[in-house]
Amino acid sequence: MFLNMKNQDVFIAHPQTSEQVSALKAFMQALKIKFEVSKNDAYNPDFVEKILQGKKDIEQGKGITLSIQELKNLCK
């Protein structure tokens, strides 16, 4: 009798060396666990830099304050 077990758990690992990557791949293959390797960065580095610069600017007192109504007027 074959039981088809479906598990909804997802594991995300963050190996820091090529040895760790190789070991994880070997482990998964040995246990016949399906896996995928994603090399995509979550965010564009230029976007991240702009966000970090904006945070610095606010910490240094640069920036403006808008009321909700002023913001709504800008979005028209």
N, C-alpha and C positions, 0 to 999 in steps of 0.2 A: 504494500500500500504506500502510495506517494503522497506526502503532505506538502502542499504548496503554501509555505509560510511567507507572508508579506510583512515586512517590518518597515515602519515609517520613520525610524530613526535615521538621522543624517549626521555624520561625523565630519568635522572640518579640522584638518591638521595643518600646522604651520611649521614644516621642517625648515631648519636653518642651515643645513649643510647638504651637499650632494650625497653624502653617505646616508643621511637620514632619509632622503628621497628614495634612494635605492632600497634601503631596508623596508620602508613602507610599501613600496611597489612589490617587493619580493614576498612580504607577509600577506598582502592582499591576494596575490596570485596563488600562493601556496594554499590559502583557505578557499580559493575559487570565489572570491568576493568581487563582484563587479565594481569598478571604480573609474573615475575620470580625473584627469589632471587639468586644471585651469591655470593658464599663465596670464590671464587678463587682469590688469589692475582695475580696482573698483572705480577709480576716478582718474580723470585726465590730470596729469601733473600741473599743467598751466592753471586749471580750475582750482586745484588745491592751493597753489601759491597765491592766487587772487583772494581766496577766502582767508588764508592766514595773514595776508597783508591787511585786509579789512579789519580783522580782529586786532592787529597791532595798532592800526590807526585809531580805532575806538578807545583802546587802552591809553593812548597818548592824547586823548581829548579831541581828536580830529573827528569831524562828522557833524551831522545836524540831527535835530529832533523834529519829527512831524507828528501832528495830531492825526487821528483816524480820518477826519474829514479832509485834511490836506493830502493824505495818501490816496484817498478815494478820488479826489480831484485830479491827481496825477495819472491815475489809471483809466481815466475816461478816454 
